[in-house]
Amino acid sequence: MVEHRKRQIRRCGGRFYGFRINCEQTPILPAWVVQWVWDDPRQIPYLLAWNSSRDGQVKEAIRVAHFVSETKLQEDDAVEARRMDGSTVAIYLVWRRQPHGGRTLLLRCGRCQRPSRALYGAKVGDDGRFYAAKRADWECRRCAKLRYTSEGGYLRPRVLFRAFGNFPRPELWLPYVFTSPQGAAEAGFCTYS
């Protein structure tokens, strides 16, 4: 099956032109955080919260816990991500062998089934008139149609400011991780009584 891709419109100088959502601006669920949940011998749910750097408000929060499957196959290793609105998504784990004898964890995208180091909680959507960011069921960067900030030369300044060097690369929007609601309340993320 041949996949048809829209040709990206570029301005002079090679910069991307048009609507885009950068993956650094969306909630990211990295595999190493899921491995903390998976390796915890207590098998308790973890609370992951993403707050805005602008106003400090919690923009996204999920509870990640072991997913109990009827079959006990290694391919059925999964965690369950439950959002604040009650929607749940099963995230399947993929274990890859390393040359030194260890193994590493990757997360399987629910849409394309490819293993990925991280899944994203937002995707590019179309509301009929304008493009908009929509909630995603934790998809890989390619399925969510996200871009890196550095794509299209954004981090390289124009001729006038080139002597100052490149713009700094933005940080990923990583979650705060809590093992108890009391810990989240002490950090100011929720109320606990």
MDTraj code that builds the backbone (N, CA, C; nanometers):
import mdtraj as md
import numpy as np

residues = "MET VAL GLU HIS ARG LYS ARG GLN ILE ARG ARG CYS GLY GLY ARG PHE TYR GLY PHE ARG ILE ASN CYS GLU GLN THR PRO ILE LEU PRO ALA TRP VAL VAL GLN TRP VAL TRP ASP ASP PRO ARG GLN ILE PRO TYR LEU LEU ALA TRP ASN SER SER ARG ASP GLY GLN VAL LYS GLU ALA ILE ARG VAL ALA HIS PHE VAL SER GLU THR LYS LEU GLN GLU ASP ASP ALA VAL GLU ALA ARG ARG MET ASP GLY SER THR VAL ALA ILE TYR LEU VAL TRP ARG ARG GLN PRO HIS GLY GLY ARG THR LEU LEU LEU ARG CYS GLY ARG CYS GLN ARG PRO SER ARG ALA LEU TYR GLY ALA LYS VAL GLY ASP ASP GLY ARG PHE TYR ALA ALA LYS ARG ALA ASP TRP GLU CYS ARG ARG CYS ALA LYS LEU ARG TYR THR SER GLU GLY GLY TYR LEU ARG PRO ARG VAL LEU PHE ARG ALA PHE GLY ASN PHE PRO ARG PRO GLU LEU TRP LEU PRO TYR VAL PHE THR SER PRO GLN GLY ALA ALA GLU ALA GLY PHE CYS THR TYR SER".split()
xyz = np.array([
    [0.0843, -0.1170, 0.0000],
    [0.0000, 0.0000, 0.0000],
    [0.0890, 0.1235, 0.0000],
    [0.0677, 0.2113, -0.0930],
    [0.1459, 0.3336, -0.1033],
    [0.0787, 0.4418, -0.0209],
    [0.1554, 0.5019, 0.0660],
    [0.1009, 0.6073, 0.1503],
    [0.1221, 0.7413, 0.0819],
    [0.0144, 0.8129, 0.0606],
    [0.0245, 0.9445, -0.0018],
    [0.0442, 1.0483, 0.1065],
    [0.1494, 1.1261, 0.0954],
    [0.1770, 1.2312, 0.1912],
    [0.1595, 1.3654, 0.1245],
    [0.1036, 1.4581, 0.2008],
    [0.0911, 1.5930, 0.1490],
    [0.2297, 1.6546, 0.1411],
    [0.2532, 1.7227, 0.0361],
    [0.3814, 1.7884, 0.0202],
    [0.3855, 1.9075, 0.1142],
    [0.4935, 1.9198, 0.1895],
    [0.5071, 2.0291, 0.2830],
    [0.5440, 2.1556, 0.2080],
    [0.4765, 2.2612, 0.2400],
    [0.5032, 2.3887, 0.1762],
    [0.6185, 2.4549, 0.2503],
    [0.7173, 2.4970, 0.1752],
    [0.8347, 2.5610, 0.2346],
    [0.8477, 2.7035, 0.1823],
    [0.8876, 2.7919, 0.2718],
    [0.9180, 2.9284, 0.2320],
    [1.0582, 2.9341, 0.1752],
    [1.0965, 3.0505, 0.1242],
    [1.2342, 3.0645, 0.0792],
    [1.3239, 3.0499, 0.2017],
    [1.4338, 2.9866, 0.1868],
    [1.5215, 2.9567, 0.2991],
    [1.4932, 2.8207, 0.3597],
    [1.3904, 2.7492, 0.3108],
    [1.3637, 2.6134, 0.3545],
    [1.2773, 2.6008, 0.4785],
    [1.2304, 2.7093, 0.5369],
    [1.1502, 2.7000, 0.6574],
    [1.0096, 2.6511, 0.6260],
    [0.9544, 2.5760, 0.7184],
    [0.8195, 2.5212, 0.7031],
    [0.7182, 2.6342, 0.7080],
    [0.6182, 2.6279, 0.6221],
    [0.5141, 2.7290, 0.6182],
    [0.3802, 2.6608, 0.6414],
    [0.3019, 2.7139, 0.7313],
    [0.1699, 2.6589, 0.7567],
    [0.1532, 2.6193, 0.9014],
    [0.0378, 2.5606, 0.9314],
    [0.0065, 2.5218, 1.0680],
    [0.0898, 2.4013, 1.1081],
    [0.1380, 2.4038, 1.2308],
    [0.2122, 2.2904, 1.2834],
    [0.1969, 2.2869, 1.4338],
    [0.2088, 2.1684, 1.4873],
    [0.2147, 2.1491, 1.6317],
    [0.3467, 2.0788, 1.6573],
    [0.4279, 2.1379, 1.7398],
    [0.5576, 2.0798, 1.7715],
    [0.5421, 1.9788, 1.8839],
    [0.6170, 1.8705, 1.8756],
    [0.6059, 1.7659, 1.9766],
    [0.6549, 1.8145, 2.1132],
    [0.7346, 1.9201, 2.1173],
    [0.7797, 1.9749, 2.2447],
    [0.6680, 2.0504, 2.3161],
    [0.5579, 2.0794, 2.2476],
    [0.4456, 2.1535, 2.3050],
    [0.3296, 2.0633, 2.3453],
    [0.3456, 1.9327, 2.3349],
    [0.2384, 1.8393, 2.3696],
    [0.2832, 1.7495, 2.4841],
    [0.1882, 1.6991, 2.5639],
    [0.2258, 1.6066, 2.6717],
    [0.2909, 1.4812, 2.6146],
    [0.4042, 1.4439, 2.6703],
    [0.4784, 1.3275, 2.6223],
    [0.4802, 1.2217, 2.7322],
    [0.4546, 1.0978, 2.6932],
    [0.4609, 0.9837, 2.7840],
    [0.5827, 0.9007, 2.7448],
    [0.6974, 0.9238, 2.8105],
    [0.8181, 0.8504, 2.7737],
    [0.8167, 0.7074, 2.8271],
    [0.8865, 0.6211, 2.7582],
    [0.8907, 0.4795, 2.7966],
    [0.9583, 0.4605, 2.9318],
    [1.0557, 0.5438, 2.9655],
    [1.1245, 0.5259, 3.0941],
    [1.0340, 0.5532, 3.2121],
    [0.9328, 0.6392, 3.1981],
    [0.8358, 0.6607, 3.3060],
    [0.7459, 0.5392, 3.3190],
    [0.7040, 0.4833, 3.2072],
    [0.6204, 0.3626, 3.2104],
    [0.6990, 0.2472, 3.2712],
    [0.8291, 0.2426, 3.2492],
    [0.9105, 0.1364, 3.3084],
    [0.9156, 0.1488, 3.4600],
    [0.9114, 0.2706, 3.5141],
    [0.9026, 0.2876, 3.6593],
    [0.7768, 0.2212, 3.7126],
    [0.6652, 0.2416, 3.6426],
    [0.5387, 0.1806, 3.6844],
    [0.5484, 0.0292, 3.6742],
    [0.6046, -0.0184, 3.5649],
    [0.6117, -0.1627, 3.5403],
    [0.7032, -0.2336, 3.6393],
    [0.8157, -0.1706, 3.6741],
    [0.9145, -0.2336, 3.7619],
    [0.8831, -0.2194, 3.9107],
    [0.7846, -0.1400, 3.9473],
    [0.7500, -0.1208, 4.0876],
    [0.6925, -0.2510, 4.1436],
    [0.7566, -0.3111, 4.2450],
    [0.7055, -0.4385, 4.2980],
    [0.5713, -0.4252, 4.3688],
    [0.5350, -0.3036, 4.4100],
    [0.4058, -0.2829, 4.4772],
    [0.2893, -0.2870, 4.3801],
    [0.3158, -0.2669, 4.2507],
    [0.2150, -0.2635, 4.1443],
    [0.1023, -0.1660, 4.1777],
    [0.1410, -0.0460, 4.2173],
    [0.0445, 0.0584, 4.2482],
    [0.0316, 0.1516, 4.1285],
    [-0.0817, 0.2201, 4.1143],
    [-0.0941, 0.3164, 4.0053],
    [-0.0111, 0.4418, 4.0341],
    [0.0407, 0.5004, 3.9290],
    [0.1166, 0.6250, 3.9379],
    [0.0321, 0.7364, 3.8782],
    [0.0475, 0.8569, 3.9331],
    [-0.0195, 0.9741, 3.8803],
    [0.0829, 1.0553, 3.8019],
    [0.0524, 1.0841, 3.6757],
    [0.1382, 1.1670, 3.5914],
    [0.0628, 1.2951, 3.5609],
    [0.1285, 1.4084, 3.5825],
    [0.0636, 1.5379, 3.5614],
    [0.1555, 1.6286, 3.4809],
    [0.0970, 1.6965, 3.3840],
    [0.1678, 1.7940, 3.3014],
    [0.1086, 1.9302, 3.3324],
    [0.1922, 2.0223, 3.3812],
    [0.1399, 2.1563, 3.4052],
    [0.2033, 2.2539, 3.3082],
    [0.1330, 2.3630, 3.2848],
    [0.1771, 2.4634, 3.1896],
    [0.2901, 2.5466, 3.2502],
    [0.3909, 2.5751, 3.1704],
    [0.4995, 2.6590, 3.2185],
    [0.4574, 2.8052, 3.2217],
    [0.3501, 2.8391, 3.1519],
    [0.3040, 2.9791, 3.1479],
    [0.2250, 3.0176, 3.2721],
    [0.1218, 2.9380, 3.3047],
    [0.0363, 2.9756, 3.4168],
    [0.0398, 2.8772, 3.5329],
    [0.1128, 2.7666, 3.5196],
    [0.1259, 2.6703, 3.6279],
    [0.0061, 2.5799, 3.6479],
    [-0.0960, 2.5888, 3.5630],
    [-0.2150, 2.5056, 3.5748],
    [-0.1892, 2.3663, 3.5167],
    [-0.2527, 2.2670, 3.5763],
    [-0.2421, 2.1304, 3.5256],
    [-0.3227, 2.1217, 3.3964],
    [-0.2563, 2.0864, 3.2877],
    [-0.3221, 2.0767, 3.1573],
    [-0.3640, 1.9345, 3.1232],
    [-0.2920, 1.8369, 3.1771],
    [-0.3218, 1.6958, 3.1494],
    [-0.2774, 1.6149, 3.2700],
    [-0.3550, 1.5141, 3.3037],
    [-0.3188, 1.4229, 3.4121],
    [-0.3736, 1.2846, 3.3787],
    [-0.2925, 1.1838, 3.4033],
    [-0.3375, 1.0458, 3.3815],
    [-0.2913, 0.9591, 3.4981],
    [-0.3615, 0.8515, 3.5169],
    [-0.3233, 0.7504, 3.6142],
    [-0.2773, 0.6290, 3.5343],
    [-0.1551, 0.5853, 3.5606],
    [-0.0973, 0.4720, 3.4880],
    [-0.0852, 0.3549, 3.5846],
    [-0.1423, 0.2421, 3.5464],
    [-0.1401, 0.1225, 3.6303],
    [-0.1192, -0.0005, 3.5428],
    [-0.0837, -0.1117, 3.6064],
    [-0.0705, -0.2379, 3.5342],
    [-0.2035, -0.2746, 3.4712],
    [-0.1978, -0.3245, 3.3495],
    [-0.3171, -0.3703, 3.2785],
    [-0.3252, -0.5201, 3.2968],
    [-0.4351, -0.5662, 3.3511],
    [-0.4524, -0.7091, 3.3763],
    [-0.5178, -0.7721, 3.2549],
    [-0.4491, -0.8699, 3.1964],
    [-0.4996, -0.9387, 3.0783],
    [-0.5423, -1.0798, 3.1167],
    [-0.6351, -1.1353, 3.0391],
    [-0.6801, -1.2715, 3.0665],
    [-0.5710, -1.3728, 3.0332],
    [-0.4966, -1.3475, 2.9264],
    [-0.3874, -1.4368, 2.8891],
    [-0.2587, -1.3844, 2.9499],
    [-0.1689, -1.4711, 2.9828],
    [-0.0445, -1.4324, 3.0481],
    [0.0737, -1.4439, 2.9521],
    [0.0582, -1.3953, 2.8306],
    [0.1668, -1.3961, 2.7334],
    [0.2521, -1.2714, 2.7505],
    [0.3803, -1.2792, 2.7125],
    [0.4673, -1.1642, 2.7240],
    [0.4231, -1.0524, 2.6296],
    [0.3599, -1.0889, 2.5185],
    [0.3109, -0.9888, 2.4255],
    [0.1965, -0.9080, 2.4851],
    [0.1367, -0.9582, 2.5929],
    [0.0253, -0.8893, 2.6555],
    [0.0694, -0.7944, 2.7658],
    [0.2004, -0.7715, 2.7820],
    [0.2469, -0.6749, 2.8801],
    [0.1916, -0.5384, 2.8425],
    [0.1174, -0.4780, 2.9342],
    [0.0547, -0.3494, 2.9044],
    [0.0288, -0.2732, 3.0333],
    [0.0134, -0.1429, 3.0171],
    [-0.0314, -0.0574, 3.1257],
    [-0.1583, 0.0126, 3.0783],
    [-0.2357, 0.0573, 3.1738],
    [-0.3593, 0.1276, 3.1426],
    [-0.3414, 0.2740, 3.1789],
    [-0.3703, 0.3640, 3.0852],
    [-0.3643, 0.5078, 3.1086],
    [-0.5069, 0.5598, 3.1175],
    [-0.5425, 0.6116, 3.2352],
    [-0.6776, 0.6632, 3.2577],
    [-0.6695, 0.8149, 3.2741],
    [-0.7431, 0.8862, 3.1890],
    [-0.7452, 1.0324, 3.1943],
    [-0.8429, 1.0815, 3.3011],
    [-0.8413, 1.2123, 3.3245],
    [-0.9282, 1.2728, 3.4256],
    [-1.0757, 1.2580, 3.3908],
    [-1.1080, 1.2498, 3.2619],
    [-1.2483, 1.2363, 3.2211],
    [-1.2979, 1.0920, 3.2261],
    [-1.2124, 0.9985, 3.2657],
    [-1.2520, 0.8586, 3.2790],
    [-1.2190, 0.7719, 3.1595],
    [-1.1727, 0.8299, 3.0493],
    [-1.1377, 0.7488, 2.9322],
    [-1.0076, 0.6735, 2.9585],
    [-1.0031, 0.5494, 2.9116],
    [-0.8855, 0.4660, 2.9336],
    [-0.8289, 0.4172, 2.8014],
    [-0.6978, 0.3986, 2.8013],
    [-0.6277, 0.3474, 2.6849],
    [-0.5278, 0.2431, 2.7344],
    [-0.5255, 0.1276, 2.6717],
    [-0.4242, 0.0266, 2.7027],
    [-0.3007, 0.0551, 2.6171],
    [-0.1869, 0.0668, 2.6827],
    [-0.0603, 0.0916, 2.6134],
    [0.0233, -0.0347, 2.6253],
    [0.0494, -0.0974, 2.5117],
    [0.1225, -0.2234, 2.5106],
    [0.2720, -0.1978, 2.5067],
    [0.3449, -0.2832, 2.5778],
    [0.4890, -0.2685, 2.5922],
    [0.5614, -0.3619, 2.4969],
    [0.6734, -0.3155, 2.4450],
    [0.7579, -0.3956, 2.3573],
    [0.8965, -0.3976, 2.4206],
    [0.9474, -0.5168, 2.4454],
    [1.0800, -0.5312, 2.5044],
    [1.1783, -0.5668, 2.3944],
    [1.2871, -0.4920, 2.3835],
    [1.3905, -0.5170, 2.2830],
    [1.5206, -0.5542, 2.3520],
    [1.5866, -0.6554, 2.2986],
    [1.7161, -0.6989, 2.3519],
    [1.8251, -0.6003, 2.3140],
    [1.9187, -0.5803, 2.4048],
    [2.0331, -0.4937, 2.3821],
    [2.1581, -0.5785, 2.3603],
    [2.2586, -0.5249, 2.2928],
    [2.3806, -0.6038, 2.2667],
    [2.4534, -0.6478, 2.3929],
    [2.4412, -0.5729, 2.5004],
    [2.5127, -0.6063, 2.6238],
    [2.4385, -0.7074, 2.7098],
    [2.3260, -0.7560, 2.6637],
    [2.2507, -0.8581, 2.7354],
    [2.1284, -0.8052, 2.8079],
    [2.1134, -0.6762, 2.8182],
    [1.9969, -0.6176, 2.8842],
    [1.8799, -0.6066, 2.7883],
    [1.7799, -0.5363, 2.8328],
    [1.6650, -0.5114, 2.7468],
    [1.6145, -0.3700, 2.7713],
    [1.5496, -0.3162, 2.6719],
    [1.4955, -0.1816, 2.6813],
    [1.3472, -0.1852, 2.6497],
    [1.2760, -0.0876, 2.7034],
    [1.1317, -0.0823, 2.6868],
    [1.0947, 0.0191, 2.5810],
    [1.0048, -0.0193, 2.4916],
    [0.9437, 0.0701, 2.3949],
    [0.7927, 0.0578, 2.4100],
    [0.7202, 0.1619, 2.3704],
    [0.5745, 0.1631, 2.3785],
    [0.5162, 0.1460, 2.2393],
    [0.4166, 0.0613, 2.2266],
    [0.3556, 0.0356, 2.0966],
    [0.2448, 0.1380, 2.0712],
    [0.2545, 0.2035, 1.9583],
    [0.1514, 0.2996, 1.9183],
    [0.0221, 0.2228, 1.8912],
    [-0.0871, 0.2700, 1.9470],
    [-0.2158, 0.2024, 1.9295],
    [-0.2712, 0.2146, 1.7887],
    [-0.2201, 0.3079, 1.7127],
    [-0.2725, 0.3305, 1.5784],
    [-0.1952, 0.2528, 1.4719],
    [-0.0622, 0.2672, 1.4701],
    [0.0173, 0.2028, 1.3646],
    [0.0899, 0.0778, 1.4133],
    [0.0858, 0.0488, 1.5420],
    [0.1464, -0.0688, 1.6038],
    [0.2994, -0.0687, 1.6001],
    [0.3615, 0.0449, 1.5700],
    [0.5076, 0.0532, 1.5710],
    [0.5579, 0.0837, 1.7114],
    [0.6698, 0.0248, 1.7518],
    [0.7276, 0.0592, 1.8817],
    [0.7910, 0.1983, 1.8776],
    [0.7804, 0.2687, 1.9898],
    [0.8300, 0.4056, 1.9973],
    [0.8862, 0.4313, 2.1367],
    [0.9800, 0.5244, 2.1473],
    [1.0359, 0.5609, 2.2779],
    [0.9409, 0.6474, 2.3589],
    [0.8441, 0.7094, 2.2929],
    [0.7496, 0.7959, 2.3622],
    [0.6195, 0.8035, 2.2836],
    [0.5114, 0.8296, 2.3546],
    [0.3812, 0.8520, 2.2930],
    [0.3334, 0.9914, 2.3335],
    [0.2501, 1.0509, 2.2489],
    [0.2071, 1.1888, 2.2682],
    [0.0575, 1.1954, 2.2924],
    [0.0163, 1.2902, 2.3783],
    [-0.1229, 1.3029, 2.4181],
    [-0.2040, 1.4005, 2.3352],
    [-0.1455, 1.4557, 2.2295],
    [-0.2184, 1.5479, 2.1413],
    [-0.1791, 1.5188, 1.9978],
    [-0.2670, 1.5547, 1.9071],
    [-0.2395, 1.5336, 1.7662],
    [-0.2966, 1.6501, 1.6860],
    [-0.2586, 1.6582, 1.5607],
    [-0.3116, 1.7604, 1.4716],
    [-0.4479, 1.7131, 1.4255],
    [-0.5475, 1.7966, 1.4451],
    [-0.6833, 1.7637, 1.4045],
    [-0.7392, 1.8736, 1.3169],
    [-0.8504, 1.8464, 1.2530],
    [-0.9145, 1.9436, 1.1662],
    [-1.0569, 1.9601, 1.2155],
    [-1.0918, 2.0821, 1.2572],
    [-1.2262, 2.1050, 1.3086],
    [-1.3230, 2.1550, 1.2023],
    [-1.2846, 2.1503, 1.0753],
    [-1.3722, 2.1911, 0.9682],
    [-1.3323, 2.3229, 0.9060],
    [-1.2857, 2.4176, 0.9879],
    [-1.2460, 2.5477, 0.9352],
    [-1.0955, 2.5697, 0.9496],
    [-1.0446, 2.5439, 1.0679],
    [-0.9045, 2.5664, 1.0962],
    [-0.8444, 2.4397, 1.1549],
    [-0.7155, 2.4280, 1.1432],
    [-0.6476, 2.3178, 1.2098],
    [-0.6408, 2.3474, 1.3586],
    [-0.6461, 2.2441, 1.4383],
    [-0.6425, 2.2610, 1.5826],
    [-0.5741, 2.1408, 1.6455],
    [-0.5235, 2.1602, 1.7652],
    [-0.4662, 2.0492, 1.8409],
    [-0.5798, 1.9767, 1.9112],
    [-0.5831, 1.8441, 1.8987],
    [-0.6863, 1.7623, 1.9618],
    [-0.6206, 1.6587, 2.0511],
    [-0.6974, 1.6110, 2.1471],
    [-0.6473, 1.5042, 2.2335],
    [-0.6296, 1.3772, 2.1527],
    [-0.5230, 1.3057, 2.1819],
    [-0.4958, 1.1790, 2.1149],
    [-0.4936, 1.0672, 2.2175],
    [-0.5147, 0.9474, 2.1725],
    [-0.5085, 0.8298, 2.2591],
    [-0.3653, 0.7783, 2.2675],
    [-0.2712, 0.8688, 2.2983],
    [-0.1307, 0.8359, 2.3185],
    [-0.0752, 0.7647, 2.1956],
    [-0.0465, 0.8447, 2.0933],
    [0.0037, 0.7960, 1.9651],
    [0.1492, 0.8366, 1.9467],
    [0.2147, 0.7725, 1.8514],
    [0.3532, 0.8078, 1.8190],
    [0.3556, 0.9424, 1.7457],
    [0.4721, 0.9998, 1.7318],
    [0.4863, 1.1315, 1.6704],
    [0.4370, 1.1319, 1.5263],
    [0.4641, 1.0262, 1.4535],
    [0.4243, 1.0190, 1.3128],
    [0.2723, 1.0112, 1.2980],
    [0.2063, 0.9296, 1.3781],
    [0.0603, 0.9180, 1.3691],
    [-0.0098, 1.0448, 1.4174],
    [0.0487, 1.1135, 1.5148],
    [-0.0102, 1.2378, 1.5651],
    [0.0203, 1.3565, 1.4749],
    [0.1043, 1.3359, 1.3727],
    [0.1431, 1.4391, 1.2756],
    [0.2125, 1.5576, 1.3423],
    [0.2959, 1.5267, 1.4405],
    [0.3705, 1.6303, 1.5112],
    [0.5048, 1.6528, 1.4440],
    [0.5606, 1.7696, 1.4632],
    [0.6905, 1.8070, 1.4078],
    [0.7847, 1.8412, 1.5218],
    [0.9142, 1.8346, 1.4935],
    [1.0136, 1.8872, 1.5857],
    [1.0283, 2.0361, 1.5599],
    [1.0618, 2.1116, 1.6632],
    [1.0800, 2.2553, 1.6471],
    [1.1924, 2.2854, 1.5496],
    [1.2925, 2.2007, 1.5466],
    [1.4089, 2.2254, 1.4613],
    [1.3825, 2.1975, 1.3140],
    [1.2690, 2.1333, 1.2794],
    [1.2394, 2.1042, 1.1393],
    [1.2115, 2.2333, 1.0628],
    [1.2650, 2.2432, 0.9459],
    [1.2416, 2.3588, 0.8616],
    [1.3282, 2.4779, 0.8956],
    [1.4303, 2.4592, 0.9781],
    [1.5239, 2.5661, 1.0064],
    [1.4767, 2.6679, 1.1074],
    [1.3785, 2.6346, 1.1912],
    [1.3258, 2.7312, 1.2862],
    [1.4318, 2.7771, 1.3867],
    [1.5212, 2.6882, 1.4269],
    [1.6208, 2.7236, 1.5278],
    [1.7360, 2.8048, 1.4716],
    [1.7420, 2.8177, 1.3394],
    [1.8459, 2.9005, 1.2781],
    [1.7891, 3.0389, 1.2523],
    [1.8478, 3.1424, 1.3111],
    [1.7929, 3.2772, 1.2925],
    [1.8217, 3.3320, 1.1537],
    [1.7523, 3.4367, 1.1221],
    [1.7724, 3.5040, 0.9935],
    [1.9110, 3.5665, 0.9885],
    [1.9459, 3.6233, 0.8754],
    [2.0791, 3.6785, 0.8504],
    [2.1167, 3.7840, 0.9537],
    [2.0241, 3.8676, 0.9940],
    [2.0523, 3.9776, 1.0841],
    [2.1022, 3.9292, 1.2205],
    [2.0465, 3.8178, 1.2726],
    [2.0813, 3.7687, 1.4052],
    [2.1713, 3.6453, 1.4032],
    [2.2238, 3.6085, 1.2882],
    [2.3030, 3.4874, 1.2759],
    [2.4313, 3.4909, 1.3589],
    [2.4846, 3.6093, 1.3870],
    [2.6075, 3.6210, 1.4661],
    [2.5875, 3.5767, 1.6103],
    [2.4625, 3.5781, 1.6589],
    [2.4347, 3.5379, 1.7964],
    [2.4204, 3.3866, 1.8122],
    [2.4211, 3.3131, 1.7037],
    [2.4085, 3.1679, 1.7087],
    [2.2644, 3.1221, 1.6944],
    [2.2449, 2.9927, 1.7066],
    [2.1120, 2.9338, 1.6921],
    [2.0273, 2.9590, 1.8159],
    [1.8944, 2.9515, 1.7980],
    [1.8039, 2.9595, 1.9108],
    [1.8178, 2.8326, 1.9947],
    [1.7919, 2.8393, 2.1247],
    [1.8017, 2.7170, 2.2061],
    [1.6903, 2.6188, 2.1718],
    [1.7226, 2.4915, 2.1811],
    [1.6227, 2.3871, 2.1549],
    [1.5255, 2.3818, 2.2728],
    [1.3947, 2.3823, 2.2475],
    [1.2985, 2.3783, 2.3588],
    [1.3014, 2.2432, 2.4295],
    [1.2684, 2.2461, 2.5569],
    [1.2642, 2.1231, 2.6355],
    [1.1340, 2.0488, 2.6090],
    [1.1379, 1.9167, 2.6270],
    [1.0178, 1.8350, 2.6126],
    [0.9238, 1.8630, 2.7291],
    [0.7955, 1.8439, 2.7068],
    [0.6957, 1.8655, 2.8113],
    [0.6775, 1.7338, 2.8866],
    [0.7668, 1.7093, 2.9811],
    [0.7669, 1.5849, 3.0575],
    [0.6722, 1.5946, 3.1765],
    [0.6211, 1.4799, 3.2219],
    [0.5253, 1.4823, 3.3334],
    [0.5951, 1.4851, 3.4688],
    [0.5209, 1.5332, 3.5671],
    [0.5576, 1.5137, 3.7064],
    [0.4997, 1.3785, 3.7455],
    [0.5781, 1.2970, 3.8167],
    [0.5370, 1.1607, 3.8486],
    [0.5183, 1.1492, 3.9991],
    [0.4001, 1.0978, 4.0406],
    [0.3686, 1.0803, 4.1821],
    [0.3220, 0.9377, 4.2048],
    [0.3630, 0.8813, 4.3197],
    [0.3196, 0.7463, 4.3541],
    [0.2011, 0.7463, 4.4488],
    [0.1647, 0.8634, 4.5007],
    [0.0496, 0.8699, 4.5911],
    [-0.0229, 1.0022, 4.5720],
    [-0.1537, 1.0043, 4.5966],
    [-0.2278, 1.1306, 4.5890],
    [-0.1787, 1.2319, 4.6934],
    [-0.1314, 1.1823, 4.8071],
    [-0.0810, 1.2714, 4.9108],
    [0.0439, 1.3448, 4.8620],
    [0.1320, 1.2759, 4.7917],
    [0.2503, 1.3400, 4.7352],
    [0.2141, 1.4451, 4.6314],
    [0.1116, 1.4188, 4.5520],
    [0.0659, 1.5165, 4.4525],
    [0.0050, 1.6378, 4.5212],
    [-0.0669, 1.6163, 4.6322],
    [-0.1266, 1.7277, 4.7056],
    [-0.0194, 1.8138, 4.7699],
    [0.0850, 1.7515, 4.8225],
    [0.1945, 1.8277, 4.8839],
    [0.2689, 1.9116, 4.7806],
    [0.2730, 1.8649, 4.6577],
    [0.3375, 1.9399, 4.5501],
    [0.2440, 2.0437, 4.4904],
    [0.1164, 2.0457, 4.5317],
    [0.0211, 2.1452, 4.4843],
    [-0.0521, 2.1076, 4.3561],
    [-0.0556, 1.9790, 4.3218],
    [-0.1217, 1.9366, 4.1987],
    [-0.2678, 1.8974, 4.2177],
    [-0.3068, 1.8571, 4.3381],
    [-0.4454, 1.8210, 4.3621],
    [-0.4729, 1.8345, 4.5110],
    [-0.6001, 1.8261, 4.5468],
    [-0.6360, 1.8298, 4.6887],
    [-0.6522, 1.6874, 4.7389],
    [-0.6053, 1.6635, 4.8571],
    [-0.6111, 1.5293, 4.9164],
    [-0.6586, 1.5441, 5.0599],
    [-0.7592, 1.4662, 5.0957],
    [-0.8075, 1.4758, 5.2339],
    [-0.8142, 1.3392, 5.2972],
])
top = md.Topology()
chain = top.add_chain()
for i, resn in enumerate(residues, 1):
    res = top.add_residue(resn, chain, resSeq=i)
    for name in ("N", "CA", "C"):
        top.add_atom(name, md.element.get_by_symbol(name[0]), res)
traj = md.Trajectory(xyz[None], top)
